[in-house]
Amino acid sequence: MLQQIDRVTKGGDRLQRVNDFVVKFANVNGSGSASANALFAKAVLRMGIAATPRNIFPSNIQGLPTWYEVRISDAGHLAARGGGPDLMVAMNPQTWDQDVKSIEPGGYLFYDNTKPMSEEKFRSDIVVIGVPLTAIANKAYDDSRQRQLFKNIVGLGALSALIEMDPAVIETLLAEQFKGRDKLIAANVQALHMGRDWVKQNLDCPIGLTLKHANTVGDRIFIDGNSAAALGAVYGGATVCAWYPITPSSSLAEAFIRYCGRMRVDKATGKNNFAIVQAEDELASIGMVIGAAWNGARAFTATSGPGISLMQEFVGLAYFAEIPAVIFDVQRAGPSTGMPTRTQQTDITACAYASHGDTKHVLLIPEDPYECFQFGALAFDLADRLQTPIFVMLDLEIGMNDRLTKPFDWDDSRTLDRGKVMTAEDLEAGKLFGRYLDVDDDGIAYRTLPGTHPTKGAFFTRGTSKDRMARYSEEGADYQENMERLLKKHNTARSLVPPAIERKAEAPTRLGAIYYGSTSPAITEADLLLAAQGIHLDLLRVRGFPFGEEVAAFIEAHDRVFVVEQNRDGQLRSLLINELEIDPRRLGKVVHYDGTPISARFIAGAIASRIEKAVS
Amino acid sequence: MTFLAKPKLHHPELHKNSLGFTRRDYEGAISTLCAGCGHDSISAAIVRACFELELPPHRIAKLSGIGCSSKTPTYFLGASHGFNSVHGRMPSVLTGANLANRDLIYLGVSGDGDSASIGLGQFAHAMRRGVNMVYIVENNGVYGLTKGQFSATSDKGAKSKRGVVNSDEAIDLVGLALQLGATFVARSFSGDKAQLVPLIEAALQHEGSAFIDCLSPCVAFNNHEGSTKSFDYVREHNAAVNFLDVIAGREEIVVDYPPGSVETVTQHDGSTLRLRKLHTDYDMHDRVSALTYMQERHAAGEIVTGLLYVDPNPRDLHGHLKTSDTPLNALRDESLVPGASALAKINAGLR
């Protein structure tokens, strides 16, 4: 027996929005809701409307609540909006109270009212939509697993009717997902319409939040940054991957396994043009990377903060002995175990200056999956060119969430830059080989690979001090000359890392903001909010370290520059002050570090209040 | 001066192997270890083994960690690339190097501090992965470079030079290697070149994880009365289970042995090992009984040496990973970069 509708409306204005709202799903673990949720986001995209989903999950496998939040934005905003959802799909009794509380005033609450909630469990300023999903599914299916799985599709159907999501789009997606399994497609489509029909027969449709076909998606693709970076590693010619599982980076290595399986198995022999080892820890991971790169293979590891801490000694060896290595750091909230499933940009300092002694490393900082791919490939060229570790700095926000991004591109005329490697022919021709000899005055010396020539070019790689010919030396002059050359090499890197990108404000301004990585979509949106208040900012997106000249020039050209980051201490700001010798008073610190992705509302609010304070 | 080059002058009549190299061509710089150090004997044994096997020196990569033993790769195979990595982490660096180029021979040299203390984890995991390598631990039970502290292979009850008695149980790397799946396990003594050289030769020809625990007394800090790693102690307690006579495949040496006392093992690469059995009841193809035998003899105070276990047909890490026959570091762009059209397909699947 189906329950009656319990649509409660008490006062307040209902939200009325087209193609611009936030839907949040409160999930019960193990209920199979993930695929239905993903289907929801994908359907919005297929309607041509930009949608950005975020998984919000604890460091746990079963039993703790998870959420899936989808921001729908016809204007194309991809950042977390901030604030609560406009429509809450509350499927988890465990989090009911906080979920109901979080809804924006005038928003909507969708729930399974097979067992109706008592009225005091609602708010008076929201619209409550009850659909007896369990009852509908139980009536239609006998098998308990089917009841559970199809209930999610029934729910999606119900939602689609309420917000005018095009059912044809969902049907197409189901057909693609279950291609070749026609029965399964039919069953899913049937469940979808069960939900739609029930809502249409029993409720007033649509609600105030609706979707209309649009064209904001264009030719963009939808992928997570970890997969994109892994694909970049494939295109960058990586053959050795050594890794140790750690959230939020594991899916990067797993994506590499997947892509290699598809694209790197030799068709004739069935053998692998790659080797992937799950190491015993992060020390072994980076050790294997260094060993492989020393021997001429392109190698990488993927890790997160705790792994970076463990790798410090080896990173120092690679820096000092000058061995290429690529490290993808998918940052999460630290210190220590911190919040393993929450996002932060918190390893900037730890990576820029990794290891004891005087060290400086090269960082690449992508803003989205497109750049994860680009920088993922570029990192291997840079590592070989500079013979040093290259850190690619992702974070959980970019790494683990599907994101709308520019389609990947590749120029087939591009070749892998293997850097300065002396061949057997070079040696035979009598070319002078000194492993640490700065022949080109760029700080980068030639190397030879083991096994190259029977009598020439062998040398000893070591973490101890050495002279130009790679002979062990504790002479102060030898040591210092080497350290100065390493600094020169770091300066060479300045022109090789992707330059910072400036975006001028529409009106001339003496105010600027520097940002990087996953802050990108939020600041783009914040810029509009601020401009509406008459606050104009020139924006500079830093994409690498060491900083290029354009970074110093930008700071020089502005009276006041806000450095917007997702960590407590303003790590990039410290790096700017330290490396460019900037007066700290000129760099305002705007930091967001509660583990949630930074939002436009936060940035606009923080910058506006600083400016007001300064004015008053 | 912190580096001592060895004069390149050779005796004109020095014997050359078929590659045209003399034994001296397999040497390295002059050792800066203490006079009489067991490690120098092991270096000499490595030089001889490589010379006799006629290995092209540049096709060997020698890797080590940190410590006295890890310094030794400077003192042999001067024409080979060497890598002195970080303390206890040679196994991972070697594993990575091996992944990059399966065609070279990998020789890892380590010490008891490097492998049994700080690097026990990496030692264990390299063994269980079946990395194709020769892994020699130059075992003296003591930290030399930091002047005489106990290492994890020091026997319980052993006395340090300063008279301190070790109260911790010793870690037996041979036992671990056996348990963890090493496919060639031997123990030897730096003072017994006749035993050590053929073992190194056999290990170099083994296509899997070959481990040699080589007792190598420290003349400066662990060669006194009360030590269980001194020259005298090891000589007195050495109990060899077999004696590897020849590596056949080249010159045949005909010797008469009583029936049942000789065992021939053909390794995967075609090389043949002929072992004179000193204990006819010892089965070097049985991991479990080898472990039991070791523990029994250890309890009786003996140091069992010889080729303790061998699997003539091992499968190495590349076999497990199905890696291409072409070394990964030699693959060209066309085998590595899928290209723009493949990317367009990926893009199409992501909309």
Interface residues (C-beta under 8 A of the other chain):
Chain A: L45 D219 R220 I221 F222 I223 L231 V234 Y235 G237 T239 V240 A242 M263 R264 D266 T269 G270 K271 N272 N273 F274 A275 I276 V277 A279 E280 D281 L283 A284 S285 I286 G287 M288 V289 I290 G291 A292 A293 W294 N295 G296 A297 A299 E313 F314 L317 P407 F408 D409 W410 D411 D412 T415 L416 T448 L449 P450 G451 T452 H453 P454 T455 A458 F459 F460 T461 R462 G463 T464 R471 Y472 S473 E474 E475
Chain B: T2 F3 P56 P57 H58 R59 A61 L63 P73 T74 G78 A79 S80 H81 G82 F83 N84 S85 V86 R89 P91 S92 V93 L94 T95 G96 A97 N98 L99 A100 N101 D103 L104 G121 Q122 A124 H125 R129 L317 H318 L321 K322 T323 S324 D325 L328 N329 A330 L331 D333 S335 L336 V337 P338 G339 A340 A342 L343 I346 N347 L350 R351
